[in-house]
Amino acid sequence: MNPRRPSRSRKGRRVASRLAIFAALVLVLPFAACGTTTTTTSEWGGGYAGAQWARAGQIEWIRETVQRREGNPAGGAVAGAIIGSIIGGRGPGALLGAAGGAAIGAAASQGSSEARWYEVMVRFDDGGYQTFAFGAPPPFWTGERVALTPEGLRPT
């Protein structure tokens, strides 16, 4: 035995081991299997500050993109159960910890969200192309004539 370094008891090593596992799970599990993101795209059709100008063109295509994020309560429950059983120890404490952790994990990973945006591709009369993004359905249709002005894209 080294007099400079005190020895740890078996119980102390077990507690340290559990804390290390718990810390690793807390860092890793929030990113694993608690939610999914789905993105779908639909497509239709194929700066001069202070100046008064307009660049004419035609709408080539309009693309709608939908991104959905849905929680996965089952994944959250599993993650919570693992963490809860580690904290709870053995016997009835493990069961209570797993049940509590599962309930908390499932509740934390519920819910969903959706983001939707639109991209409009314009072929300008001078041969150039440019894509414009809109947070709401654009006021244009494929094939429609438009003009790019200092105020933005406008129907003509």
GROMACS elastic network, one bead per residue, 0.5 to 0.9 nm:
[ bonds ]
;  ai    aj funct       b0    kb
    1     4     6  0.89311   500
    1     5     6  0.82214   500
    1     6     6  0.83027   500
    1     7     6  0.77518   500
    2     5     6  0.56349   500
    2     6     6  0.72573   500
    2     7     6  0.82232   500
    3     6     6  0.66440   500
    8    11     6  0.80142   500
    8    12     6  0.58491   500
    8    13     6  0.63904   500
    9    12     6  0.50469   500
    9    13     6  0.63539   500
    9    14     6  0.86635   500
   10    13     6  0.52020   500
   10    14     6  0.62427   500
   10    15     6  0.87441   500
   11    14     6  0.50146   500
   11    15     6  0.62176   500
   11    16     6  0.86042   500
   12    15     6  0.51749   500
   12    16     6  0.61675   500
   12    17     6  0.85199   500
   13    16     6  0.50450   500
   13    17     6  0.59943   500
   13    18     6  0.85631   500
   14    17     6  0.50186   500
   14    18     6  0.61735   500
   14    19     6  0.86025   500
   15    18     6  0.50940   500
   15    19     6  0.61483   500
   15    20     6  0.86052   500
   16    19     6  0.50764   500
   16    20     6  0.61627   500
   16    21     6  0.86644   500
   17    20     6  0.51284   500
   17    21     6  0.62583   500
   17    22     6  0.85412   500
   18    21     6  0.51222   500
   18    22     6  0.59832   500
   18    23     6  0.84897   500
   18    86     6  0.66438   500
   18    87     6  0.75745   500
   18    89     6  0.87881   500
   19    23     6  0.60049   500
   19    24     6  0.85274   500
   19    86     6  0.86777   500
   19    87     6  0.84003   500
   20    23     6  0.51308   500
   20    24     6  0.61977   500
   20    25     6  0.86452   500
   21    24     6  0.51186   500
   21    25     6  0.61633   500
   21    26     6  0.85704   500
   21    83     6  0.88515   500
   21    86     6  0.79653   500
   22    25     6  0.51310   500
   22    26     6  0.60719   500
   22    27     6  0.86303   500
   22    83     6  0.64760   500
   22    86     6  0.68350   500
   22    87     6  0.74811   500
   23    26     6  0.51303   500
   23    27     6  0.63122   500
   23    28     6  0.87131   500
   24    27     6  0.52424   500
   24    28     6  0.61549   500
   24    29     6  0.83433   500
   25    28     6  0.50608   500
   25    29     6  0.54039   500
   25    30     6  0.82573   500
   25    79     6  0.82725   500
   25    82     6  0.84840   500
   25    83     6  0.69391   500
   26    29     6  0.58843   500
   26    30     6  0.68811   500
   26    83     6  0.77680   500
   27    30     6  0.68222   500
   27    31     6  0.80816   500
   28    31     6  0.58880   500
   28    32     6  0.67969   500
   29    32     6  0.50332   500
   29    33     6  0.78168   500
   29    34     6  0.80664   500
   29    76     6  0.84941   500
   29    79     6  0.61910   500
   29    80     6  0.87187   500
   30    33     6  0.79745   500
   30    34     6  0.67233   500
   30    76     6  0.81441   500
   30    79     6  0.80358   500
   31    34     6  0.68066   500
   31    35     6  0.83270   500
   32    35     6  0.78520   500
   32    75     6  0.78499   500
   32    76     6  0.87456   500
   32    79     6  0.84725   500
   33    36     6  0.74334   500
   33    71     6  0.88136   500
   33    72     6  0.68766   500
   33    74     6  0.86072   500
   33    75     6  0.51944   500
   33    76     6  0.72477   500
   33    79     6  0.86080   500
   34    70     6  0.87825   500
   34    71     6  0.59647   500
   34    73     6  0.68335   500
   34    74     6  0.78079   500
   34    75     6  0.50395   500
   34    76     6  0.51603   500
   34    77     6  0.87738   500
   34    79     6  0.83342   500
   34   105     6  0.85903   500
   34   106     6  0.86855   500
   34   108     6  0.87277   500
   34   109     6  0.56800   500
   34   110     6  0.85659   500
   35    69     6  0.67949   500
   35    70     6  0.55552   500
   35    73     6  0.82225   500
   35    75     6  0.79052   500
   35    76     6  0.84971   500
   35   109     6  0.67866   500
   35   110     6  0.83900   500
   35   112     6  0.87212   500
   36    68     6  0.80052   500
   36    69     6  0.55123   500
   36    70     6  0.54272   500
   36    71     6  0.64780   500
   36    72     6  0.72994   500
   37    67     6  0.67949   500
   37    68     6  0.54239   500
   37    70     6  0.64888   500
   37    71     6  0.89138   500
   38    66     6  0.79314   500
   38    67     6  0.54231   500
   38    69     6  0.62957   500
   38    70     6  0.82700   500
   39    65     6  0.69071   500
   39    66     6  0.54607   500
   39    68     6  0.61865   500
   39    69     6  0.87331   500
   40    64     6  0.81998   500
   40    65     6  0.56233   500
   40    66     6  0.51900   500
   40    67     6  0.63828   500
   40    68     6  0.85210   500
   41    63     6  0.66713   500
   41    64     6  0.55978   500
   41    66     6  0.63600   500
   41    67     6  0.87173   500
   42    62     6  0.82423   500
   42    63     6  0.53581   500
   42    64     6  0.50289   500
   42    65     6  0.63638   500
   42    66     6  0.85716   500
   43    46     6  0.78004   500
   43    61     6  0.66814   500
   43    62     6  0.56604   500
   43    64     6  0.63109   500
   43    65     6  0.86340   500
   43   119     6  0.89596   500
   44    60     6  0.84952   500
   44    61     6  0.52546   500
   44    62     6  0.51686   500
   44    63     6  0.61740   500
   44    64     6  0.85221   500
   44   141     6  0.88674   500
   44   142     6  0.69249   500
   45    59     6  0.86076   500
   45    60     6  0.60739   500
   45    62     6  0.68274   500
   45    63     6  0.88162   500
   45   142     6  0.59028   500
   45   143     6  0.79306   500
   46    59     6  0.86887   500
   46    60     6  0.51187   500
   46    62     6  0.79881   500
   46   121     6  0.85724   500
   46   142     6  0.79149   500
   47   150     6  0.74323   500
   48    51     6  0.57767   500
   48    52     6  0.84123   500
   48    53     6  0.81686   500
   48   150     6  0.70549   500
   49    52     6  0.86551   500
   49   150     6  0.68954   500
   50   150     6  0.75840   500
   51   150     6  0.74238   500
   52   149     6  0.76649   500
   52   150     6  0.72232   500
   53   148     6  0.82501   500
   53   149     6  0.60107   500
   53   150     6  0.71387   500
   54   147     6  0.57530   500
   54   148     6  0.53830   500
   54   150     6  0.76229   500
   55   124     6  0.69747   500
   55   125     6  0.77573   500
   55   126     6  0.82804   500
   55   146     6  0.83650   500
   55   147     6  0.52536   500
   55   149     6  0.66196   500
   56   123     6  0.87143   500
   56   124     6  0.57631   500
   56   125     6  0.59256   500
   56   126     6  0.81832   500
   56   145     6  0.74141   500
   56   146     6  0.59156   500
   56   148     6  0.63979   500
   56   149     6  0.89130   500
   56   156     6  0.84590   500
   57   122     6  0.62272   500
   57   123     6  0.54385   500
   57   125     6  0.51238   500
   57   126     6  0.81446   500
   57   127     6  0.89118   500
   57   128     6  0.89388   500
   57   129     6  0.88678   500
   57   144     6  0.86166   500
   57   145     6  0.58613   500
   57   146     6  0.54354   500
   57   147     6  0.60135   500
   57   148     6  0.79145   500
   58   121     6  0.85424   500
   58   122     6  0.55012   500
   58   123     6  0.54421   500
   58   124     6  0.63064   500
   58   125     6  0.78035   500
   58   142     6  0.79501   500
   58   143     6  0.58380   500
   58   144     6  0.56107   500
   58   146     6  0.56955   500
   58   147     6  0.81859   500
   59    62     6  0.76480   500
   59   120     6  0.69597   500
   59   121     6  0.59500   500
   59   123     6  0.64358   500
   59   124     6  0.86776   500
   59   140     6  0.76511   500
   59   141     6  0.69293   500
   59   142     6  0.51141   500
   59   143     6  0.50045   500
   59   144     6  0.54896   500
   59   145     6  0.65013   500
   59   146     6  0.70990   500
   60   120     6  0.76453   500
   60   121     6  0.54640   500
   60   122     6  0.54952   500
   60   123     6  0.62149   500
   60   141     6  0.89626   500
   60   142     6  0.57943   500
   60   143     6  0.60702   500
   60   144     6  0.84080   500
   61   119     6  0.82220   500
   61   120     6  0.59874   500
   61   121     6  0.53687   500
   61   122     6  0.74781   500
   61   141     6  0.81252   500
   61   142     6  0.54471   500
   61   143     6  0.78272   500
   62   118     6  0.68625   500
   62   119     6  0.56730   500
   62   121     6  0.64014   500
   62   138     6  0.85031   500
   62   140     6  0.85341   500
   62   141     6  0.75438   500
   62   142     6  0.65999   500
   63   117     6  0.83693   500
   63   118     6  0.54896   500
   63   119     6  0.50356   500
   63   120     6  0.64565   500
   63   121     6  0.83807   500
   64   116     6  0.71737   500
   64   117     6  0.59413   500
   64   119     6  0.65474   500
   64   120     6  0.89746   500
   64   137     6  0.83133   500
   65   115     6  0.81687   500
   65   116     6  0.56342   500
   65   117     6  0.54326   500
   65   118     6  0.61616   500
   65   119     6  0.80513   500
   66   114     6  0.69434   500
   66   115     6  0.58002   500
   66   117     6  0.67582   500
   66   118     6  0.88980   500
   67   113     6  0.83109   500
   67   114     6  0.56097   500
   67   115     6  0.51066   500
   67   116     6  0.63242   500
   67   117     6  0.88249   500
   68   112     6  0.72182   500
   68   113     6  0.57956   500
   68   115     6  0.64831   500
   68   116     6  0.86817   500
   69   111     6  0.84016   500
   69   112     6  0.53240   500
   69   113     6  0.51984   500
   69   114     6  0.63007   500
   69   115     6  0.86503   500
   70   109     6  0.85380   500
   70   110     6  0.75140   500
   70   111     6  0.61450   500
   70   113     6  0.65716   500
   70   114     6  0.86382   500
   71    75     6  0.87004   500
   71    76     6  0.84858   500
   71   106     6  0.89708   500
   71   108     6  0.85388   500
   71   111     6  0.53083   500
   71   112     6  0.58165   500
   71   113     6  0.89497   500
   72    75     6  0.54327   500
   72    76     6  0.63691   500
   72    77     6  0.86888   500
   72   106     6  0.75997   500
   72   109     6  0.57045   500
   72   110     6  0.62579   500
   72   111     6  0.83447   500
   73    77     6  0.59539   500
   73    78     6  0.86085   500
   73   105     6  0.70832   500
   73   107     6  0.67739   500
   73   108     6  0.76909   500
   73   109     6  0.52087   500
   73   110     6  0.54924   500
   73   111     6  0.88022   500
   74    77     6  0.50100   500
   74    78     6  0.62587   500
   74    79     6  0.86440   500
   74   102     6  0.85974   500
   74   105     6  0.83840   500
   74   106     6  0.62853   500
   74   109     6  0.84585   500
   75    78     6  0.52084   500
   75    79     6  0.62145   500
   75    80     6  0.85273   500
   75   105     6  0.78986   500
   75   106     6  0.74087   500
   75   109     6  0.79045   500
   76    79     6  0.51094   500
   76    80     6  0.59780   500
   76    81     6  0.84446   500
   76   101     6  0.88876   500
   76   102     6  0.69801   500
   76   103     6  0.85492   500
   76   104     6  0.79534   500
   76   107     6  0.77230   500
   76   108     6  0.70124   500
   76   109     6  0.55675   500
   76   110     6  0.84235   500
   77    80     6  0.50347   500
   77    81     6  0.59613   500
   77    82     6  0.85994   500
   77    98     6  0.89398   500
   77    99     6  0.87224   500
   77   101     6  0.69460   500
   77   103     6  0.62330   500
   77   104     6  0.72228   500
   77   107     6  0.81175   500
   77   108     6  0.89180   500
   77   109     6  0.83745   500
   78    81     6  0.50474   500
   78    82     6  0.62428   500
   78    83     6  0.86889   500
   78    98     6  0.87227   500
   78   101     6  0.83128   500
   78   102     6  0.61099   500
   78   105     6  0.74353   500
   78   106     6  0.81844   500
   79    82     6  0.52942   500
   79    83     6  0.63410   500
   79    84     6  0.85220   500
   79   101     6  0.76853   500
   79   102     6  0.71105   500
   79   105     6  0.65116   500
   79   106     6  0.87835   500
   80    83     6  0.51798   500
   80    84     6  0.58500   500
   80    85     6  0.84506   500
   80    97     6  0.87035   500
   80    98     6  0.68451   500
   80    99     6  0.82269   500
   80   100     6  0.76174   500
   80   103     6  0.73089   500
   80   104     6  0.65194   500
   80   106     6  0.75965   500
   81    85     6  0.59821   500
   81    86     6  0.85485   500
   81    95     6  0.88168   500
   81    97     6  0.70137   500
   81    99     6  0.62022   500
   81   100     6  0.72752   500
   81   103     6  0.81367   500
   81   104     6  0.88923   500
   81   105     6  0.76969   500
   82    85     6  0.53112   500
   82    86     6  0.63598   500
   82    87     6  0.88064   500
   82    97     6  0.86170   500
   82    98     6  0.63655   500
   82   101     6  0.74658   500
   82   102     6  0.81012   500
   83    86     6  0.52219   500
   83    87     6  0.63281   500
   83    88     6  0.85682   500
   83    97     6  0.77728   500
   83    98     6  0.71574   500
   83   101     6  0.65080   500
   83   102     6  0.87392   500
   84    87     6  0.51881   500
   84    88     6  0.59012   500
   84    89     6  0.85955   500
   84    93     6  0.89789   500
   84    94     6  0.69845   500
   84    95     6  0.82488   500
   84    96     6  0.76647   500
   84    99     6  0.72917   500
   84   100     6  0.66173   500
   84   102     6  0.75128   500
   85    89     6  0.61476   500
   85    90     6  0.77757   500
   85    93     6  0.75362   500
   85    95     6  0.65860   500
   85    96     6  0.76627   500
   85    99     6  0.82962   500
   85   101     6  0.77771   500
   86    89     6  0.55664   500
   86    90     6  0.83457   500
   86    94     6  0.70045   500
   86    97     6  0.76411   500
   86    98     6  0.81393   500
   87    93     6  0.82833   500
   87    94     6  0.73866   500
   87    97     6  0.65354   500
   87    98     6  0.86674   500
   88    91     6  0.83472   500
   88    92     6  0.80308   500
   88    95     6  0.74023   500
   88    96     6  0.69129   500
   88    98     6  0.74877   500
   89    92     6  0.83847   500
   89    93     6  0.57845   500
   89    94     6  0.50406   500
   89    95     6  0.88154   500
   89    97     6  0.80555   500
   90    93     6  0.59279   500
   90    94     6  0.50239   500
   90    95     6  0.80910   500
   91    94     6  0.55061   500
   91    95     6  0.68184   500
   92    95     6  0.51223   500
   92    96     6  0.61951   500
   92    97     6  0.84601   500
   93    96     6  0.51283   500
   93    97     6  0.58973   500
   93    98     6  0.83938   500
   94    97     6  0.50233   500
   94    98     6  0.59321   500
   94    99     6  0.84705   500
   95    98     6  0.51296   500
   95    99     6  0.60836   500
   95   100     6  0.84833   500
   96    99     6  0.51686   500
   96   100     6  0.60081   500
   96   101     6  0.83181   500
   97   100     6  0.51838   500
   97   101     6  0.58238   500
   97   102     6  0.83502   500
   98   101     6  0.50593   500
   98   102     6  0.59275   500
   98   103     6  0.85519   500
   99   102     6  0.51270   500
   99   103     6  0.62508   500
   99   104     6  0.86878   500
  100   103     6  0.51885   500
  100   104     6  0.62111   500
  100   105     6  0.84872   500
  101   104     6  0.51446   500
  101   105     6  0.58813   500
  101   106     6  0.84205   500
  102   105     6  0.50724   500
  102   106     6  0.59767   500
  102   107     6  0.84872   500
  103   106     6  0.52976   500
  103   107     6  0.62147   500
  103   108     6  0.86084   500
  104   107     6  0.52048   500
  104   108     6  0.60712   500
  104   109     6  0.87316   500
  105   108     6  0.51271   500
  105   109     6  0.62944   500
  105   110     6  0.88554   500
  106   109     6  0.54310   500
  106   110     6  0.64596   500
  107   110     6  0.55777   500
  107   111     6  0.88229   500
  108   111     6  0.85451   500
  115   135     6  0.89809   500
  116   135     6  0.68777   500
  116   136     6  0.77251   500
  117   133     6  0.70972   500
  117   134     6  0.58578   500
  117   136     6  0.63462   500
  117   137     6  0.76419   500
  118   132     6  0.82024   500
  118   133     6  0.56564   500
  118   134     6  0.50253   500
  118   135     6  0.63155   500
  118   136     6  0.68527   500
  118   137     6  0.64218   500
  118   138     6  0.70939   500
  119   131     6  0.63460   500
  119   132     6  0.54960   500
  119   134     6  0.62667   500
  119   135     6  0.89332   500
  119   138     6  0.84730   500
  120   130     6  0.82206   500
  120   131     6  0.54107   500
  120   132     6  0.50589   500
  120   133     6  0.63820   500
  120   134     6  0.78943   500
  120   138     6  0.78596   500
  120   140     6  0.85004   500
  120   142     6  0.87801   500
  121   129     6  0.69879   500
  121   130     6  0.57634   500
  121   132     6  0.64595   500
  122   128     6  0.83220   500
  122   129     6  0.56088   500
  122   130     6  0.54320   500
  122   131     6  0.62808   500
  122   132     6  0.79497   500
  122   146     6  0.81747   500
  123   126     6  0.83489   500
  123   127     6  0.66437   500
  123   128     6  0.59766   500
  123   130     6  0.68617   500
  124   127     6  0.54590   500
  124   128     6  0.52059   500
  124   129     6  0.59526   500
  124   130     6  0.79705   500
  124   146     6  0.88575   500
  124   147     6  0.85626   500
  125   128     6  0.72720   500
  126   129     6  0.89832   500
  132   153     6  0.83158   500
  133   138     6  0.87726   500
  134   137     6  0.68106   500
  134   138     6  0.62756   500
  135   138     6  0.82293   500
  137   140     6  0.85095   500
  138   141     6  0.80883   500
  139   154     6  0.87096   500
  139   155     6  0.80660   500
  140   143     6  0.87358   500
  140   144     6  0.66132   500
  140   145     6  0.87566   500
  140   146     6  0.83383   500
  140   154     6  0.86702   500
  140   155     6  0.70943   500
  141   144     6  0.55405   500
  141   145     6  0.89387   500
  142   145     6  0.88930   500
  144   155     6  0.74842   500
  144   156     6  0.83316   500
  145   154     6  0.88756   500
  145   155     6  0.62445   500
  145   156     6  0.58303   500
  146   153     6  0.67353   500
  146   154     6  0.54977   500
  146   156     6  0.50469   500
  147   152     6  0.82363   500
  147   153     6  0.57673   500
  147   154     6  0.53029   500
  147   155     6  0.62635   500
  147   156     6  0.62711   500
  148   151     6  0.78081   500
  148   152     6  0.55878   500
  148   154     6  0.62664   500
  148   155     6  0.88404   500
  149   152     6  0.51276   500
  149   153     6  0.61910   500
  149   154     6  0.72658   500
  150   153     6  0.83924   500
  151   154     6  0.82668   500
